[in-house]
Amino acid sequence: QVQLVESGGGLVQAGGSLRLSCAASGRTFSSYVRGWFRQTPGKEREFVAAITWTGGITSYADSVRGRFTISRDNAKNTLYLQMNSLKPEDTAVYYCAAGPGSNWSDWGQGTQVTVSS
């Protein structure tokens, strides 16, 4: 079992920045891939970004590429999402996820990000 706890969400004006953090604990040795997803009411959860925990290989959704940066601190077992040039359409609950690579097996509780216009 892996526990994931997100933090760093909040209210920001359009064009502003936020950094989300996701602290992991438990049996994290199997969490080869970690990532961020987001969800708004009435919509499916969508992929935002992911990173391989050892190699640091990243991938991004087209909607955030160039504005968001995913990174990790292996020593702290913490995942980050730096979000710049935020837009109102980035408003969502952001979830941290982890898994062995074949699926996303563990999820955090989510943190709200609200971007005002």
Backbone as CSV, one residue per row, in Angstrom:
resi,resn,N_x,N_y,N_z,CA_x,CA_y,CA_z,C_x,C_y,C_z
1,GLN,0.849,-1.193,0.000,0.000,0.000,0.000,0.885,1.244,0.000
2,VAL,0.522,2.175,-0.851,1.241,3.442,-0.953,0.301,4.566,-0.549
3,GLN,0.759,5.435,0.310,-0.030,6.600,0.691,0.530,7.827,-0.017
4,LEU,-0.377,8.591,-0.624,-0.006,9.794,-1.355,-0.784,10.971,-0.781
5,VAL,-0.076,12.028,-0.436,-0.727,13.194,0.147,-0.326,14.434,-0.636
6,GLU,-1.321,15.053,-1.280,-1.065,16.255,-2.064,-1.178,17.512,-1.201
7,SER,-0.499,18.545,-1.621,-0.608,19.856,-0.993,-0.229,20.922,-2.003
8,GLY,-0.539,22.178,-1.688,-0.126,23.277,-2.541,-1.215,23.884,-3.397
9,GLY,-2.396,23.306,-3.380,-3.484,23.886,-4.148,-3.941,25.209,-3.559
10,GLY,-4.798,25.908,-4.311,-5.312,27.170,-3.822,-5.949,27.988,-4.920
11,LEU,-6.147,29.271,-4.614,-6.757,30.214,-5.552,-5.677,31.134,-6.098
12,VAL,-5.651,31.279,-7.417,-4.651,32.129,-8.061,-5.297,32.827,-9.246
13,GLN,-4.790,33.997,-9.581,-5.298,34.705,-10.746,-4.711,34.127,-12.012
14,ALA,-5.420,34.309,-13.103,-4.925,33.865,-14.401,-3.554,34.480,-14.664
15,GLY,-2.657,33.663,-15.188,-1.292,34.101,-15.423,-0.353,33.816,-14.268
16,GLY,-0.912,33.440,-13.139,-0.110,33.169,-11.958,0.453,31.767,-11.941
17,SER,1.092,31.424,-10.818,1.754,30.131,-10.678,1.389,29.475,-9.354
18,LEU,1.455,28.167,-9.346,1.309,27.359,-8.137,2.233,26.166,-8.272
19,ARG,2.668,25.640,-7.123,3.424,24.398,-7.133,2.733,23.399,-6.229
20,LEU,2.366,22.274,-6.817,1.770,21.178,-6.067,2.855,20.211,-5.625
21,SER,2.635,19.622,-4.460,3.535,18.602,-3.946,2.739,17.351,-3.633
22,CYS,3.405,16.208,-3.718,2.782,14.926,-3.390,3.807,14.091,-2.635
23,ALA,3.581,13.954,-1.349,4.477,13.169,-0.509,4.006,11.726,-0.475
24,ALA,4.939,10.802,-0.693,4.605,9.382,-0.726,5.207,8.659,0.473
25,SER,4.479,7.652,0.952,4.973,6.792,2.025,4.410,5.401,1.825
26,GLY,4.961,4.453,2.569,4.504,3.083,2.443,5.372,2.301,1.470
27,ARG,4.777,1.370,0.775,5.503,0.468,-0.112,5.758,1.114,-1.472
28,THR,6.548,2.185,-1.448,6.745,2.971,-2.660,7.742,2.356,-3.634
29,PHE,8.377,1.221,-3.267,9.370,0.631,-4.154,8.746,0.182,-5.467
30,SER,7.446,-0.050,-5.475,6.778,-0.485,-6.696,6.223,0.676,-7.513
31,SER,6.404,1.895,-7.025,5.840,3.063,-7.711,6.849,3.586,-8.727
32,TYR,6.995,2.851,-9.817,7.983,3.224,-10.814,7.602,4.471,-11.591
33,VAL,6.317,4.709,-11.701,5.828,5.879,-12.419,4.899,6.659,-11.494
34,ARG,5.041,7.975,-11.499,4.150,8.817,-10.709,3.668,9.956,-11.586
35,GLY,2.497,10.436,-11.299,1.959,11.455,-12.168,0.878,12.290,-11.532
36,TRP,0.379,13.197,-12.325,-0.698,14.092,-11.919,-1.870,13.975,-12.896
37,PHE,-3.055,13.960,-12.335,-4.296,13.983,-13.089,-5.145,15.122,-12.533
38,ARG,-6.178,15.486,-13.295,-7.098,16.503,-12.779,-8.521,16.177,-13.215
39,GLN,-9.463,16.702,-12.451,-10.861,16.415,-12.731,-11.725,17.601,-12.350
40,THR,-12.667,17.912,-13.226,-13.671,18.929,-12.950,-15.032,18.249,-12.877
41,PRO,-15.990,18.863,-12.190,-17.314,18.242,-12.036,-17.944,17.884,-13.376
42,GLY,-18.426,16.675,-13.461,-19.108,16.234,-14.664,-18.200,15.738,-15.766
43,LYS,-16.897,15.773,-15.531,-15.942,15.313,-16.542,-15.103,14.175,-16.002
44,GLU,-14.547,13.406,-16.928,-13.668,12.323,-16.530,-12.318,12.888,-16.068
45,ARG,-11.680,12.108,-15.213,-10.345,12.490,-14.780,-9.407,12.451,-15.985
46,GLU,-8.585,13.486,-16.134,-7.701,13.539,-17.291,-6.238,13.586,-16.862
47,PHE,-5.419,13.001,-17.687,-3.975,12.960,-17.470,-3.374,14.350,-17.639
48,VAL,-2.444,14.700,-16.757,-1.750,15.986,-16.849,-0.266,15.769,-17.164
49,ALA,0.405,14.984,-16.344,1.840,14.774,-16.535,2.271,13.542,-15.756
50,ALA,3.395,12.942,-16.170,3.935,11.780,-15.483,5.450,11.784,-15.569
51,ILE,6.070,11.045,-14.664,7.528,10.953,-14.626,7.915,9.574,-14.120
52,THR,8.945,8.981,-14.706,9.474,7.725,-14.184,10.376,8.047,-12.998
53,TRP,10.221,7.279,-11.933,10.842,7.668,-10.679,12.362,7.550,-10.685
54,THR,12.893,6.602,-11.426,14.345,6.440,-11.441,14.985,7.215,-12.584
55,GLY,14.440,7.093,-13.787,15.066,7.735,-14.939,14.668,9.181,-15.155
56,GLY,13.559,9.608,-14.547,13.129,10.984,-14.710,12.577,11.316,-16.088
57,ILE,12.113,10.310,-16.811,11.520,10.553,-18.122,10.121,11.118,-17.920
58,THR,9.824,12.215,-18.630,8.557,12.910,-18.404,7.646,12.839,-19.623
59,SER,6.370,13.009,-19.374,5.388,13.138,-20.441,4.322,14.112,-19.967
60,TYR,3.712,14.812,-20.924,2.738,15.847,-20.604,1.525,15.781,-21.528
61,ALA,0.410,16.228,-21.013,-0.743,16.450,-21.870,-0.465,17.674,-22.737
62,ASP,-1.016,17.672,-23.938,-0.789,18.802,-24.845,-1.257,20.115,-24.236
63,SER,-2.304,20.043,-23.432,-2.908,21.258,-22.879,-2.014,21.958,-21.857
64,VAL,-1.023,21.245,-21.316,-0.180,21.855,-20.281,1.293,21.921,-20.687
65,ARG,1.648,21.271,-21.782,3.062,21.245,-22.185,3.568,22.667,-22.406
66,GLY,4.727,22.952,-21.826,5.308,24.282,-21.938,4.923,25.204,-20.805
67,ARG,3.877,24.850,-20.063,3.453,25.670,-18.918,3.673,24.948,-17.585
68,PHE,3.508,23.648,-17.579,3.651,22.856,-16.351,4.948,22.049,-16.428
69,THR,5.557,21.842,-15.265,6.761,21.023,-15.180,6.621,20.035,-14.036
70,ILE,6.770,18.756,-14.347,6.737,17.726,-13.322,8.166,17.393,-12.912
71,SER,8.377,17.196,-11.625,9.711,16.855,-11.145,9.575,16.013,-9.885
72,ARG,10.721,15.472,-9.442,10.651,14.657,-8.230,11.915,14.841,-7.411
73,ASP,11.782,14.600,-6.119,12.902,14.591,-5.193,12.946,13.194,-4.611
74,ASN,13.865,12.378,-5.120,13.919,10.982,-4.696,14.214,10.847,-3.197
75,ALA,15.074,11.704,-2.686,15.445,11.625,-1.279,14.250,11.893,-0.363
76,LYS,13.379,12.810,-0.794,12.202,13.155,-0.001,10.984,12.333,-0.396
77,ASN,11.138,11.519,-1.433,10.025,10.714,-1.937,8.807,11.594,-2.243
78,THR,9.094,12.703,-2.882,8.056,13.706,-3.149,8.026,14.072,-4.623
79,LEU,6.829,14.179,-5.123,6.562,14.552,-6.510,6.065,15.996,-6.529
80,TYR,6.428,16.730,-7.579,6.013,18.127,-7.693,5.366,18.387,-9.051
81,LEU,4.552,19.418,-9.080,4.026,19.922,-10.346,4.075,21.440,-10.276
82,GLN,5.006,22.022,-11.008,5.096,23.476,-11.096,4.179,23.929,-12.215
83,MET,3.235,24.777,-11.877,2.240,25.230,-12.846,2.396,26.737,-13.046
84,ASN,2.772,27.111,-14.256,2.949,28.524,-14.605,1.927,28.932,-15.657
85,SER,1.768,30.228,-15.826,0.834,30.766,-16.825,-0.533,30.102,-16.716
86,LEU,-1.028,30.023,-15.517,-2.291,29.321,-15.286,-3.456,30.017,-15.971
87,LYS,-4.390,29.196,-16.421,-5.580,29.661,-17.120,-6.818,29.220,-16.343
88,PRO,-7.930,29.916,-16.516,-9.162,29.489,-15.832,-9.528,28.040,-16.136
89,GLU,-9.222,27.577,-17.330,-9.544,26.189,-17.683,-8.656,25.174,-16.974
90,ASP,-7.647,25.628,-16.253,-6.833,24.724,-15.438,-7.499,24.439,-14.092
91,THR,-8.576,25.141,-13.795,-9.296,24.918,-12.546,-9.799,23.483,-12.466
92,ALA,-9.450,22.806,-11.382,-9.816,21.400,-11.215,-9.315,20.911,-9.860
93,VAL,-9.730,19.711,-9.510,-9.098,19.001,-8.408,-7.947,18.200,-9.006
94,TYR,-6.771,18.398,-8.469,-5.576,17.730,-8.974,-5.230,16.551,-8.067
95,TYR,-5.000,15.408,-8.709,-4.696,14.181,-7.997,-3.296,13.688,-8.337
96,CYS,-2.620,13.221,-7.330,-1.344,12.547,-7.501,-1.617,11.053,-7.641
97,ALA,-0.868,10.388,-8.496,-1.055,8.956,-8.697,0.295,8.279,-8.823
98,ALA,0.308,6.983,-8.521,1.537,6.200,-8.635,1.185,4.784,-9.065
99,GLY,2.162,4.135,-9.692,1.914,2.771,-10.118,3.151,2.109,-10.669
100,PRO,3.041,0.844,-10.993,4.188,0.091,-11.484,4.527,0.344,-12.947
101,GLY,3.681,1.076,-13.619,3.916,1.367,-15.031,2.839,0.809,-15.934
102,SER,2.220,-0.278,-15.504,1.153,-0.892,-16.291,-0.215,-0.322,-15.930
103,ASN,-0.301,0.281,-14.756,-1.558,0.893,-14.333,-1.267,1.883,-13.214
104,TRP,-2.275,2.699,-12.898,-2.174,3.628,-11.775,-2.882,2.983,-10.592
105,SER,-2.098,2.484,-9.637,-2.665,1.685,-8.562,-2.953,2.468,-7.290
106,ASP,-2.347,3.615,-7.143,-2.508,4.374,-5.902,-2.814,5.828,-6.224
107,TRP,-3.704,6.415,-5.432,-4.160,7.781,-5.667,-4.161,8.579,-4.364
108,GLY,-3.910,9.856,-4.479,-4.051,10.754,-3.358,-5.491,11.229,-3.243
109,GLN,-5.723,12.083,-2.258,-7.087,12.536,-2.005,-7.470,13.743,-2.847
110,GLY,-6.500,14.379,-3.469,-6.778,15.512,-4.339,-6.598,16.851,-3.653
111,THR,-6.256,17.851,-4.447,-6.130,19.211,-3.951,-6.750,20.165,-4.978
112,GLN,-7.521,21.118,-4.494,-8.259,22.009,-5.383,-7.363,23.128,-5.889
113,VAL,-7.416,23.345,-7.192,-6.754,24.482,-7.821,-7.829,25.310,-8.514
114,THR,-7.911,26.576,-8.171,-8.893,27.461,-8.768,-8.175,28.662,-9.372
115,VAL,-8.402,28.889,-10.667,-7.770,29.996,-11.372,-8.855,30.994,-11.758
116,SER,-8.757,32.191,-11.239,-9.754,33.209,-11.524,-9.344,34.048,-12.727
117,SER,-10.335,34.496,-13.460,-10.053,35.284,-14.681,-10.002,36.770,-14.375
